């Protein structure tokens, strides 16, 4: 049957580092990616765009996500879709971890 199947705790697969943003790619295919991120408080990503919709699932903490200039606070257990081609940025209100899923069509 091959490889043994085991479940993993998403929140434990990426660790916080002081003053840093840490990422770990879980799945990378030509049709999309699934990446875990851990952001220290105050860290973020500057405004940028992506050609595909992106689903952010916050696993721990709180983040402010601005989409086309409109800020949205997203907390542990919540999710937000960042639409394709809309400028967006992220800023850690407190340390937070997220799973980012991008599907390429």
PDB file as gemmi writes it, atoms N, CA and C in Angstrom:
CRYST1    1.000    1.000    1.000  90.00  90.00  90.00 P 1                      
ATOM      1  N   UNK A   1       0.821  -1.196   0.000  1.00  0.00           N  
ATOM      2  CA  UNK A   1       0.000   0.000   0.000  1.00  0.00           C  
ATOM      3  C   UNK A   1       0.861   1.253   0.000  1.00  0.00           C  
ATOM      4  N   UNK A   2       2.135   1.147   0.291  1.00  0.00           N  
ATOM      5  CA  UNK A   2       3.006   2.314   0.226  1.00  0.00           C  
ATOM      6  C   UNK A   2       3.112   3.057   1.532  1.00  0.00           C  
ATOM      7  N   UNK A   3       3.141   4.384   1.445  1.00  0.00           N  
ATOM      8  CA  UNK A   3       3.368   5.259   2.584  1.00  0.00           C  
ATOM      9  C   UNK A   3       2.224   5.194   3.594  1.00  0.00           C  
ATOM     10  N   UNK A   4       2.596   5.180   4.890  1.00  0.00           N  
ATOM     11  CA  UNK A   4       1.598   5.174   5.955  1.00  0.00           C  
ATOM     12  C   UNK A   4       0.910   6.537   6.017  1.00  0.00           C  
ATOM     13  N   UNK A   5      -0.407   6.540   6.153  1.00  0.00           N  
ATOM     14  CA  UNK A   5      -1.166   7.780   6.240  1.00  0.00           C  
ATOM     15  C   UNK A   5      -1.216   8.253   7.685  1.00  0.00           C  
ATOM     16  N   UNK A   6      -0.857   9.525   7.915  1.00  0.00           N  
ATOM     17  CA  UNK A   6      -0.938  10.108   9.244  1.00  0.00           C  
ATOM     18  C   UNK A   6      -1.489  11.521   9.128  1.00  0.00           C  
ATOM     19  N   UNK A   7      -2.191  11.938  10.145  1.00  0.00           N  
ATOM     20  CA  UNK A   7      -2.708  13.305  10.198  1.00  0.00           C  
ATOM     21  C   UNK A   7      -1.671  14.198  10.865  1.00  0.00           C  
ATOM     22  N   UNK A   8      -1.676  15.485  10.502  1.00  0.00           N  
ATOM     23  CA  UNK A   8      -0.745  16.451  11.075  1.00  0.00           C  
ATOM     24  C   UNK A   8      -1.505  17.642  11.622  1.00  0.00           C  
ATOM     25  N   UNK A   9      -0.954  18.250  12.661  1.00  0.00           N  
ATOM     26  CA  UNK A   9      -1.503  19.479  13.213  1.00  0.00           C  
ATOM     27  C   UNK A   9      -0.913  20.654  12.438  1.00  0.00           C  
ATOM     28  N   UNK A  10      -1.734  21.364  11.689  1.00  0.00           N  
ATOM     29  CA  UNK A  10      -1.246  22.478  10.873  1.00  0.00           C  
ATOM     30  C   UNK A  10      -0.495  23.510  11.705  1.00  0.00           C  
ATOM     31  N   UNK A  11      -1.029  23.843  12.855  1.00  0.00           N  
ATOM     32  CA  UNK A  11      -0.450  24.899  13.674  1.00  0.00           C  
ATOM     33  C   UNK A  11       0.954  24.551  14.154  1.00  0.00           C  
ATOM     34  N   UNK A  12       1.273  23.261  14.239  1.00  0.00           N  
ATOM     35  CA  UNK A  12       2.586  22.825  14.720  1.00  0.00           C  
ATOM     36  C   UNK A  12       3.615  22.640  13.607  1.00  0.00           C  
ATOM     37  N   UNK A  13       3.204  22.762  12.350  1.00  0.00           N  
ATOM     38  CA  UNK A  13       4.119  22.511  11.235  1.00  0.00           C  
ATOM     39  C   UNK A  13       5.011  23.703  10.879  1.00  0.00           C  
ATOM     40  N   UNK A  14       4.714  24.873  11.446  1.00  0.00           N  
ATOM     41  CA  UNK A  14       5.543  26.061  11.211  1.00  0.00           C  
ATOM     42  C   UNK A  14       5.690  26.785  12.545  1.00  0.00           C  
ATOM     43  N   UNK A  15       6.916  27.248  12.846  1.00  0.00           N  
ATOM     44  CA  UNK A  15       7.204  27.864  14.138  1.00  0.00           C  
ATOM     45  C   UNK A  15       7.436  29.361  13.999  1.00  0.00           C  
ATOM     46  N   UNK A  16       7.079  30.095  15.050  1.00  0.00           N  
ATOM     47  CA  UNK A  16       7.371  31.526  15.096  1.00  0.00           C  
ATOM     48  C   UNK A  16       8.870  31.744  15.272  1.00  0.00           C  
ATOM     49  N   UNK A  17       9.372  32.836  14.675  1.00  0.00           N  
ATOM     50  CA  UNK A  17      10.735  33.300  14.900  1.00  0.00           C  
ATOM     51  C   UNK A  17      10.679  34.798  15.143  1.00  0.00           C  
ATOM     52  N   UNK A  18      11.355  35.256  16.178  1.00  0.00           N  
ATOM     53  CA  UNK A  18      11.337  36.671  16.541  1.00  0.00           C  
ATOM     54  C   UNK A  18      11.718  37.550  15.356  1.00  0.00           C  
ATOM     55  N   UNK A  19      10.890  38.562  15.088  1.00  0.00           N  
ATOM     56  CA  UNK A  19      11.178  39.543  14.053  1.00  0.00           C  
ATOM     57  C   UNK A  19      11.139  39.019  12.632  1.00  0.00           C  
ATOM     58  N   UNK A  20      10.491  37.880  12.424  1.00  0.00           N  
ATOM     59  CA  UNK A  20      10.542  37.235  11.107  1.00  0.00           C  
ATOM     60  C   UNK A  20       9.189  36.757  10.615  1.00  0.00           C  
ATOM     61  N   UNK A  21       9.190  36.451   9.324  1.00  0.00           N  
ATOM     62  CA  UNK A  21       8.084  35.734   8.681  1.00  0.00           C  
ATOM     63  C   UNK A  21       8.661  34.397   8.230  1.00  0.00           C  
ATOM     64  N   UNK A  22       8.022  33.313   8.634  1.00  0.00           N  
ATOM     65  CA  UNK A  22       8.485  31.966   8.292  1.00  0.00           C  
ATOM     66  C   UNK A  22       7.430  31.322   7.412  1.00  0.00           C  
ATOM     67  N   UNK A  23       7.853  30.638   6.357  1.00  0.00           N  
ATOM     68  CA  UNK A  23       6.898  29.936   5.494  1.00  0.00           C  
ATOM     69  C   UNK A  23       7.342  28.507   5.272  1.00  0.00           C  
ATOM     70  N   UNK A  24       6.352  27.661   5.038  1.00  0.00           N  
ATOM     71  CA  UNK A  24       6.606  26.248   4.734  1.00  0.00           C  
ATOM     72  C   UNK A  24       5.591  25.805   3.695  1.00  0.00           C  
ATOM     73  N   UNK A  25       6.078  25.410   2.525  1.00  0.00           N  
ATOM     74  CA  UNK A  25       5.196  24.940   1.463  1.00  0.00           C  
ATOM     75  C   UNK A  25       4.801  23.498   1.750  1.00  0.00           C  
ATOM     76  N   UNK A  26       3.493  23.258   1.798  1.00  0.00           N  
ATOM     77  CA  UNK A  26       2.979  21.911   2.034  1.00  0.00           C  
ATOM     78  C   UNK A  26       2.698  21.175   0.734  1.00  0.00           C  
ATOM     79  N   UNK A  27       2.257  21.922  -0.266  1.00  0.00           N  
ATOM     80  CA  UNK A  27       1.873  21.334  -1.542  1.00  0.00           C  
ATOM     81  C   UNK A  27       2.151  22.339  -2.645  1.00  0.00           C  
ATOM     82  N   UNK A  28       2.831  21.893  -3.682  1.00  0.00           N  
ATOM     83  CA  UNK A  28       3.108  22.775  -4.812  1.00  0.00           C  
ATOM     84  C   UNK A  28       2.909  21.987  -6.098  1.00  0.00           C  
ATOM     85  N   UNK A  29       1.888  22.378  -6.826  1.00  0.00           N  
ATOM     86  CA  UNK A  29       1.549  21.759  -8.111  1.00  0.00           C  
ATOM     87  C   UNK A  29       1.364  22.871  -9.131  1.00  0.00           C  
ATOM     88  N   UNK A  30       1.322  22.521 -10.402  1.00  0.00           N  
ATOM     89  CA  UNK A  30       1.096  23.569 -11.399  1.00  0.00           C  
ATOM     90  C   UNK A  30      -0.301  24.169 -11.273  1.00  0.00           C  
ATOM     91  N   UNK A  31      -1.209  23.477 -10.598  1.00  0.00           N  
ATOM     92  CA  UNK A  31      -2.579  23.968 -10.423  1.00  0.00           C  
ATOM     93  C   UNK A  31      -2.782  24.748  -9.135  1.00  0.00           C  
ATOM     94  N   UNK A  32      -1.759  24.829  -8.276  1.00  0.00           N  
ATOM     95  CA  UNK A  32      -1.902  25.618  -7.062  1.00  0.00           C  
ATOM     96  C   UNK A  32      -0.915  25.250  -5.983  1.00  0.00           C  
ATOM     97  N   UNK A  33      -0.988  26.016  -4.882  1.00  0.00           N  
ATOM     98  CA  UNK A  33      -0.092  25.797  -3.749  1.00  0.00           C  
ATOM     99  C   UNK A  33      -0.846  25.900  -2.438  1.00  0.00           C  
ATOM    100  N   UNK A  34      -0.305  25.232  -1.429  1.00  0.00           N  
ATOM    101  CA  UNK A  34      -0.771  25.366  -0.051  1.00  0.00           C  
ATOM    102  C   UNK A  34       0.483  25.656   0.774  1.00  0.00           C  
ATOM    103  N   UNK A  35       0.481  26.804   1.459  1.00  0.00           N  
ATOM    104  CA  UNK A  35       1.654  27.244   2.206  1.00  0.00           C  
ATOM    105  C   UNK A  35       1.233  27.690   3.604  1.00  0.00           C  
ATOM    106  N   UNK A  36       2.022  27.289   4.599  1.00  0.00           N  
ATOM    107  CA  UNK A  36       1.823  27.759   5.970  1.00  0.00           C  
ATOM    108  C   UNK A  36       2.770  28.927   6.221  1.00  0.00           C  
ATOM    109  N   UNK A  37       2.298  29.906   6.989  1.00  0.00           N  
ATOM    110  CA  UNK A  37       3.114  31.058   7.366  1.00  0.00           C  
ATOM    111  C   UNK A  37       2.994  31.294   8.859  1.00  0.00           C  
ATOM    112  N   UNK A  38       4.088  31.772   9.465  1.00  0.00           N  
ATOM    113  CA  UNK A  38       4.090  32.260  10.848  1.00  0.00           C  
ATOM    114  C   UNK A  38       4.703  33.654  10.832  1.00  0.00           C  
ATOM    115  N   UNK A  39       3.941  34.657  11.271  1.00  0.00           N  
ATOM    116  CA  UNK A  39       4.384  36.051  11.286  1.00  0.00           C  
ATOM    117  C   UNK A  39       4.564  36.499  12.733  1.00  0.00           C  
ATOM    118  N   UNK A  40       5.712  37.093  13.053  1.00  0.00           N  
ATOM    119  CA  UNK A  40       5.883  37.692  14.364  1.00  0.00           C  
ATOM    120  C   UNK A  40       5.077  38.988  14.406  1.00  0.00           C  
ATOM    121  N   UNK A  41       4.731  39.445  15.601  1.00  0.00           N  
ATOM    122  CA  UNK A  41       3.964  40.679  15.765  1.00  0.00           C  
ATOM    123  C   UNK A  41       4.647  41.825  15.025  1.00  0.00           C  
ATOM    124  N   UNK A  42       3.860  42.592  14.269  1.00  0.00           N  
ATOM    125  CA  UNK A  42       4.369  43.737  13.533  1.00  0.00           C  
ATOM    126  C   UNK A  42       4.924  43.415  12.156  1.00  0.00           C  
ATOM    127  N   UNK A  43       5.136  42.145  11.863  1.00  0.00           N  
ATOM    128  CA  UNK A  43       5.637  41.742  10.551  1.00  0.00           C  
ATOM    129  C   UNK A  43       4.491  41.745   9.545  1.00  0.00           C  
ATOM    130  N   UNK A  44       4.818  41.743   8.262  1.00  0.00           N  
ATOM    131  CA  UNK A  44       3.766  41.731   7.262  1.00  0.00           C  
ATOM    132  C   UNK A  44       4.300  41.534   5.866  1.00  0.00           C  
ATOM    133  N   UNK A  45       3.408  41.690   4.929  1.00  0.00           N  
ATOM    134  CA  UNK A  45       3.746  41.658   3.506  1.00  0.00           C  
ATOM    135  C   UNK A  45       3.247  42.960   2.907  1.00  0.00           C  
ATOM    136  N   UNK A  46       4.111  43.637   2.162  1.00  0.00           N  
ATOM    137  CA  UNK A  46       3.714  44.900   1.546  1.00  0.00           C  
ATOM    138  C   UNK A  46       2.686  44.650   0.443  1.00  0.00           C  
ATOM    139  N   UNK A  47       2.024  45.713   0.036  1.00  0.00           N  
ATOM    140  CA  UNK A  47       0.953  45.592  -0.950  1.00  0.00           C  
ATOM    141  C   UNK A  47       1.470  44.994  -2.256  1.00  0.00           C  
ATOM    142  N   UNK A  48       0.722  44.031  -2.758  1.00  0.00           N  
ATOM    143  CA  UNK A  48       1.054  43.362  -4.017  1.00  0.00           C  
ATOM    144  C   UNK A  48      -0.231  42.781  -4.597  1.00  0.00           C  
ATOM    145  N   UNK A  49      -0.152  42.249  -5.796  1.00  0.00           N  
ATOM    146  CA  UNK A  49      -1.298  41.572  -6.417  1.00  0.00           C  
ATOM    147  C   UNK A  49      -0.878  40.167  -6.807  1.00  0.00           C  
ATOM    148  N   UNK A  50      -1.873  39.325  -7.011  1.00  0.00           N  
ATOM    149  CA  UNK A  50      -1.649  37.959  -7.485  1.00  0.00           C  
ATOM    150  C   UNK A  50      -2.678  37.669  -8.569  1.00  0.00           C  
ATOM    151  N   UNK A  51      -2.320  36.873  -9.563  1.00  0.00           N  
ATOM    152  CA  UNK A  51      -3.242  36.612 -10.672  1.00  0.00           C  
ATOM    153  C   UNK A  51      -4.324  35.581 -10.345  1.00  0.00           C  
ATOM    154  N   UNK A  52      -4.336  35.071  -9.099  1.00  0.00           N  
ATOM    155  CA  UNK A  52      -5.300  34.032  -8.713  1.00  0.00           C  
ATOM    156  C   UNK A  52      -5.929  34.386  -7.376  1.00  0.00           C  
ATOM    157  N   UNK A  53      -7.159  33.918  -7.153  1.00  0.00           N  
ATOM    158  CA  UNK A  53      -7.768  34.056  -5.837  1.00  0.00           C  
ATOM    159  C   UNK A  53      -6.907  33.313  -4.818  1.00  0.00           C  
ATOM    160  N   UNK A  54      -6.878  33.837  -3.596  1.00  0.00           N  
ATOM    161  CA  UNK A  54      -6.130  33.196  -2.520  1.00  0.00           C  
ATOM    162  C   UNK A  54      -7.020  33.114  -1.295  1.00  0.00           C  
ATOM    163  N   UNK A  55      -7.045  31.952  -0.653  1.00  0.00           N  
ATOM    164  CA  UNK A  55      -7.824  31.725   0.555  1.00  0.00           C  
ATOM    165  C   UNK A  55      -6.886  31.738   1.744  1.00  0.00           C  
ATOM    166  N   UNK A  56      -7.123  32.668   2.680  1.00  0.00           N  
ATOM    167  CA  UNK A  56      -6.344  32.764   3.911  1.00  0.00           C  
ATOM    168  C   UNK A  56      -7.165  32.159   5.039  1.00  0.00           C  
ATOM    169  N   UNK A  57      -6.600  31.173   5.739  1.00  0.00           N  
ATOM    170  CA  UNK A  57      -7.215  30.579   6.933  1.00  0.00           C  
ATOM    171  C   UNK A  57      -6.288  30.863   8.105  1.00  0.00           C  
ATOM    172  N   UNK A  58      -6.748  31.649   9.074  1.00  0.00           N  
ATOM    173  CA  UNK A  58      -5.917  32.006  10.218  1.00  0.00           C  
ATOM    174  C   UNK A  58      -6.008  30.883  11.257  1.00  0.00           C  
ATOM    175  N   UNK A  59      -4.849  30.326  11.593  1.00  0.00           N  
ATOM    176  CA  UNK A  59      -4.759  29.202  12.521  1.00  0.00           C  
ATOM    177  C   UNK A  59      -4.508  29.652  13.952  1.00  0.00           C  
ATOM    178  N   UNK A  60      -3.897  30.840  14.101  1.00  0.00           N  
ATOM    179  CA  UNK A  60      -3.519  31.337  15.423  1.00  0.00           C  
ATOM    180  C   UNK A  60      -3.321  32.844  15.311  1.00  0.00           C  
ATOM    181  N   UNK A  61      -3.723  33.598  16.329  1.00  0.00           N  
ATOM    182  CA  UNK A  61      -3.451  35.020  16.373  1.00  0.00           C  
ATOM    183  C   UNK A  61      -4.413  35.880  15.582  1.00  0.00           C  
ATOM    184  N   UNK A  62      -3.943  37.106  15.250  1.00  0.00           N  
ATOM    185  CA  UNK A  62      -4.787  38.104  14.581  1.00  0.00           C  
ATOM    186  C   UNK A  62      -3.958  38.839  13.522  1.00  0.00           C  
ATOM    187  N   UNK A  63      -4.556  39.031  12.341  1.00  0.00           N  
ATOM    188  CA  UNK A  63      -3.909  39.742  11.240  1.00  0.00           C  
ATOM    189  C   UNK A  63      -4.871  40.783  10.682  1.00  0.00           C  
ATOM    190  N   UNK A  64      -4.307  41.885  10.199  1.00  0.00           N  
ATOM    191  CA  UNK A  64      -5.084  42.852   9.433  1.00  0.00           C  
ATOM    192  C   UNK A  64      -4.698  42.673   7.973  1.00  0.00           C  
ATOM    193  N   UNK A  65      -5.698  42.381   7.155  1.00  0.00           N  
ATOM    194  CA  UNK A  65      -5.494  42.219   5.716  1.00  0.00           C  
ATOM    195  C   UNK A  65      -6.209  43.368   5.026  1.00  0.00           C  
ATOM    196  N   UNK A  66      -5.460  44.112   4.226  1.00  0.00           N  
ATOM    197  CA  UNK A  66      -6.061  45.198   3.449  1.00  0.00           C  
ATOM    198  C   UNK A  66      -6.219  44.724   2.014  1.00  0.00           C  
ATOM    199  N   UNK A  67      -7.432  44.857   1.502  1.00  0.00           N  
ATOM    200  CA  UNK A  67      -7.716  44.500   0.115  1.00  0.00           C  
ATOM    201  C   UNK A  67      -8.246  45.752  -0.573  1.00  0.00           C  
ATOM    202  N   UNK A  68      -7.531  46.205  -1.592  1.00  0.00           N  
ATOM    203  CA  UNK A  68      -7.884  47.426  -2.327  1.00  0.00           C  
ATOM    204  C   UNK A  68      -8.086  48.588  -1.357  1.00  0.00           C  
ATOM    205  N   UNK A  69      -7.220  48.662  -0.319  1.00  0.00           N  
ATOM    206  CA  UNK A  69      -7.255  49.756   0.629  1.00  0.00           C  
ATOM    207  C   UNK A  69      -8.225  49.610   1.787  1.00  0.00           C  
ATOM    208  N   UNK A  70      -9.021  48.548   1.788  1.00  0.00           N  
ATOM    209  CA  UNK A  70      -9.987  48.331   2.869  1.00  0.00           C  
ATOM    210  C   UNK A  70      -9.440  47.297   3.850  1.00  0.00           C  
ATOM    211  N   UNK A  71      -9.199  47.693   5.129  1.00  0.00           N  
ATOM    212  CA  UNK A  71      -8.658  46.744   6.105  1.00  0.00           C  
ATOM    213  C   UNK A  71      -9.737  45.825   6.683  1.00  0.00           C  
ATOM    214  N   UNK A  72      -9.351  44.564   6.891  1.00  0.00           N  
ATOM    215  CA  UNK A  72     -10.228  43.573   7.515  1.00  0.00           C  
ATOM    216  C   UNK A  72      -9.402  42.847   8.575  1.00  0.00           C  
ATOM    217  N   UNK A  73      -9.934  42.753   9.789  1.00  0.00           N  
ATOM    218  CA  UNK A  73      -9.264  42.003  10.844  1.00  0.00           C  
ATOM    219  C   UNK A  73      -9.732  40.556  10.779  1.00  0.00           C  
ATOM    220  N   UNK A  74      -8.773  39.632  10.739  1.00  0.00           N  
ATOM    221  CA  UNK A  74      -9.081  38.206  10.647  1.00  0.00           C  
ATOM    222  C   UNK A  74      -8.412  37.519  11.833  1.00  0.00           C  
ATOM    223  N   UNK A  75      -9.195  36.728  12.579  1.00  0.00           N  
ATOM    224  CA  UNK A  75      -8.729  36.102  13.807  1.00  0.00           C  
ATOM    225  C   UNK A  75      -8.664  34.581  13.667  1.00  0.00           C  
ATOM    226  N   UNK A  76      -8.046  33.972  14.674  1.00  0.00           N  
ATOM    227  CA  UNK A  76      -7.945  32.518  14.729  1.00  0.00           C  
ATOM    228  C   UNK A  76      -9.298  31.872  14.439  1.00  0.00           C  
ATOM    229  N   UNK A  77      -9.294  30.905  13.513  1.00  0.00           N  
ATOM    230  CA  UNK A  77     -10.508  30.185  13.162  1.00  0.00           C  
ATOM    231  C   UNK A  77     -11.312  30.840  12.046  1.00  0.00           C  
ATOM    232  N   UNK A  78     -10.878  32.022  11.585  1.00  0.00           N  
ATOM    233  CA  UNK A  78     -11.585  32.720  10.518  1.00  0.00           C  
ATOM    234  C   UNK A  78     -10.812  32.618   9.207  1.00  0.00           C  
ATOM    235  N   UNK A  79     -11.502  32.913   8.113  1.00  0.00           N  
ATOM    236  CA  UNK A  79     -10.879  32.874   6.791  1.00  0.00           C  
ATOM    237  C   UNK A  79     -11.341  34.065   5.972  1.00  0.00           C  
ATOM    238  N   UNK A  80     -10.572  34.350   4.923  1.00  0.00           N  
ATOM    239  CA  UNK A  80     -10.881  35.458   4.031  1.00  0.00           C  
ATOM    240  C   UNK A  80     -10.364  35.111   2.644  1.00  0.00           C  
ATOM    241  N   UNK A  81     -11.141  35.437   1.623  1.00  0.00           N  
ATOM    242  CA  UNK A  81     -10.694  35.254   0.240  1.00  0.00           C  
ATOM    243  C   UNK A  81     -10.129  36.577  -0.246  1.00  0.00           C  
ATOM    244  N   UNK A  82      -8.900  36.518  -0.765  1.00  0.00           N  
ATOM    245  CA  UNK A  82      -8.290  37.684  -1.398  1.00  0.00           C  
ATOM    246  C   UNK A  82      -8.476  37.513  -2.904  1.00  0.00           C  
ATOM    247  N   UNK A  83      -9.291  38.362  -3.526  1.00  0.00           N  
ATOM    248  CA  UNK A  83      -9.597  38.190  -4.947  1.00  0.00           C  
ATOM    249  C   UNK A  83      -8.383  38.414  -5.852  1.00  0.00           C  
ATOM    250  N   UNK A  84      -8.366  37.708  -6.955  1.00  0.00           N  
ATOM    251  CA  UNK A  84      -7.308  37.853  -7.961  1.00  0.00           C  
ATOM    252  C   UNK A  84      -7.230  39.296  -8.437  1.00  0.00           C  
ATOM    253  N   UNK A  85      -6.012  39.735  -8.686  1.00  0.00           N  
ATOM    254  CA  UNK A  85      -5.718  41.035  -9.284  1.00  0.00           C  
ATOM    255  C   UNK A  85      -6.116  42.241  -8.440  1.00  0.00           C  
ATOM    256  N   UNK A  86      -6.504  42.036  -7.176  1.00  0.00           N  
ATOM    257  CA  UNK A  86      -6.797  43.145  -6.262  1.00  0.00           C  
ATOM    258  C   UNK A  86      -5.563  43.356  -5.381  1.00  0.00           C  
ATOM    259  N   UNK A  87      -5.094  44.594  -5.224  1.00  0.00           N  
ATOM    260  CA  UNK A  87      -3.944  44.817  -4.353  1.00  0.00           C  
ATOM    261  C   UNK A  87      -4.290  44.460  -2.906  1.00  0.00           C  
ATOM    262  N   UNK A  88      -3.368  43.745  -2.246  1.00  0.00           N  
ATOM    263  CA  UNK A  88      -3.596  43.355  -0.860  1.00  0.00           C  
ATOM    264  C   UNK A  88      -2.281  43.389  -0.090  1.00  0.00           C  
ATOM    265  N   UNK A  89      -2.404  43.555   1.228  1.00  0.00           N  
ATOM    266  CA  UNK A  89      -1.249  43.593   2.124  1.00  0.00           C  
ATOM    267  C   UNK A  89      -1.668  42.964   3.444  1.00  0.00           C  
ATOM    268  N   UNK A  90      -0.681  42.472   4.214  1.00  0.00           N  
ATOM    269  CA  UNK A  90      -0.948  41.849   5.509  1.00  0.00           C  
ATOM    270  C   UNK A  90      -0.064  42.472   6.571  1.00  0.00           C  
ATOM    271  N   UNK A  91      -0.610  42.616   7.800  1.00  0.00           N  
ATOM    272  CA  UNK A  91       0.160  43.110   8.939  1.00  0.00           C  
ATOM    273  C   UNK A  91      -0.286  42.356  10.189  1.00  0.00           C  
ATOM    274  N   UNK A  92       0.682  41.783  10.890  1.00  0.00           N  
ATOM    275  CA  UNK A  92       0.390  41.010  12.095  1.00  0.00           C  
ATOM    276  C   UNK A  92       0.043  41.947  13.248  1.00  0.00           C  
ATOM    277  N   UNK A  93      -1.212  41.932  13.684  1.00  0.00           N  
ATOM    278  CA  UNK A  93      -1.637  42.690  14.861  1.00  0.00           C  
ATOM    279  C   UNK A  93      -0.990  42.066  16.095  1.00  0.00           C  
ATOM    280  N   UNK A  94      -0.954  40.757  16.122  1.00  0.00           N  
ATOM    281  CA  UNK A  94      -0.196  39.971  17.083  1.00  0.00           C  
ATOM    282  C   UNK A  94       0.382  38.804  16.297  1.00  0.00           C  
ATOM    283  N   UNK A  95       1.250  38.038  16.913  1.00  0.00           N  
ATOM    284  CA  UNK A  95       1.780  36.874  16.196  1.00  0.00           C  
ATOM    285  C   UNK A  95       0.614  36.095  15.600  1.00  0.00           C  
ATOM    286  N   UNK A  96       0.777  35.644  14.366  1.00  0.00           N  
ATOM    287  CA  UNK A  96      -0.290  34.830  13.787  1.00  0.00           C  
ATOM    288  C   UNK A  96       0.292  33.816  12.819  1.00  0.00           C  
ATOM    289  N   UNK A  97      -0.480  32.739  12.644  1.00  0.00           N  
ATOM    290  CA  UNK A  97      -0.156  31.700  11.674  1.00  0.00           C  
ATOM    291  C   UNK A  97      -1.334  31.574  10.724  1.00  0.00           C  
ATOM    292  N   UNK A  98      -1.012  31.328   9.459  1.00  0.00           N  
ATOM    293  CA  UNK A  98      -2.079  31.162   8.475  1.00  0.00           C  
ATOM    294  C   UNK A  98      -1.708  30.076   7.475  1.00  0.00           C  
ATOM    295  N   UNK A  99      -2.735  29.516   6.882  1.00  0.00           N  
ATOM    296  CA  UNK A  99      -2.574  28.630   5.734  1.00  0.00           C  
ATOM    297  C   UNK A  99      -3.102  29.394   4.533  1.00  0.00           C  
ATOM    298  N   UNK A 100      -2.262  29.509   3.507  1.00  0.00           N  
ATOM    299  CA  UNK A 100      -2.626  30.213   2.284  1.00  0.00           C  
ATOM    300  C   UNK A 100      -2.787  29.189   1.174  1.00  0.00           C  
ATOM    301  N   UNK A 101      -3.971  29.165   0.550  1.00  0.00           N  
ATOM    302  CA  UNK A 101      -4.249  28.254  -0.547  1.00  0.00           C  
ATOM    303  C   UNK A 101      -4.509  29.072  -1.791  1.00  0.00           C  
ATOM    304  N   UNK A 102      -3.702  28.820  -2.824  1.00  0.00           N  
ATOM    305  CA  UNK A 102      -3.890  29.486  -4.115  1.00  0.00           C  
ATOM    306  C   UNK A 102      -4.195  28.420  -5.161  1.00  0.00           C  
ATOM    307  N   UNK A 103      -5.265  28.638  -5.891  1.00  0.00           N  
ATOM    308  CA  UNK A 103      -5.669  27.724  -6.963  1.00  0.00           C  
ATOM    309  C   UNK A 103      -5.476  28.428  -8.291  1.00  0.00           C  
ATOM    310  N   UNK A 104      -4.696  27.823  -9.150  1.00  0.00           N  
ATOM    311  CA  UNK A 104      -4.450  28.402 -10.484  1.00  0.00           C  
ATOM    312  C   UNK A 104      -5.384  27.737 -11.485  1.00  0.00           C  
ATOM    313  N   UNK A 105      -6.097  28.554 -12.217  1.00  0.00           N  
ATOM    314  CA  UNK A 105      -7.029  28.012 -13.225  1.00  0.00           C  
ATOM    315  C   UNK A 105      -6.502  28.259 -14.616  1.00  0.00           C  
TER     316      UNK A 105                                                      
END                                                                             
